[in-house]
Each structure stands twice: as structure tokens, then as C-alpha cells.
């Protein structure tokens, strides 16, 4: 099977997340929007799978294992940080899937503050 194009990967990943939990959709959209990791062969080899029919998925456990082993530290520090966050979202590391409205708002506000978006 030939290496898929980024457009094919995006299409396949979005199809995969259509019925997924929000944290997986958020992680995939972060990877797509960041527009770095779907172009990097080490990421594709480590954790992106594609079937013969073109469907695609990311194995977040494999992504975390490759990340922790340093296999994905070949990009800039900010690219690596975005990937680390995307993997954490995909794994539901912070249990966002279980948060209620009040805690969700607190997490959003804290994140916005950490990124300098609110004073």
C-alpha cells in the first residue's frame, strides 16, 4: 500500500472520529490543524494505521510509547509540545470525557490564562 497523502489521512481520520468521544475528535483535529505531524514519517510509522479501504486511525497508546521513547522528538520544541498535548487528549489523560460543565469551564479558563489569553 502506498503512503497516503495528507488529504487522504485527514479524510480517513475525520471519518474515524465521526462517532468517537469528544476528546478523540479534539485530539485528531489538533493534529490536523497543526499541520505538522501528518506530514512526518516517524509519526505515521509509529501510530497511524490505514486499512486497504482508506480508513485511518491513530493508536494513542502507540503514539505515547513512541513519544516517551523519544522517537518523535525530531521536531521543534513547540511542535513536540503540541503533539504531547494531542496525545494526552487522545488518551483522555485528563479525564475530560468525564468532566461536568463547572469543571470544564475551570479547565478552559485555566488553559486560556496559561496561554496568555486572559488576565
PyMOL commands that set and color helices and strands:
alter all, ss='L'
color gray80, all
select helices_A, chain A and resi 6-17+22-34+37-39+41-47+60-68+77-91+96-98+101-114
alter helices_A, ss='H'
color red, helices_A
select strands_A, chain A and resi 48-50+56-58
alter strands_A, ss='S'
color yellow, strands_A
deselect
rebuild
show_as cartoon
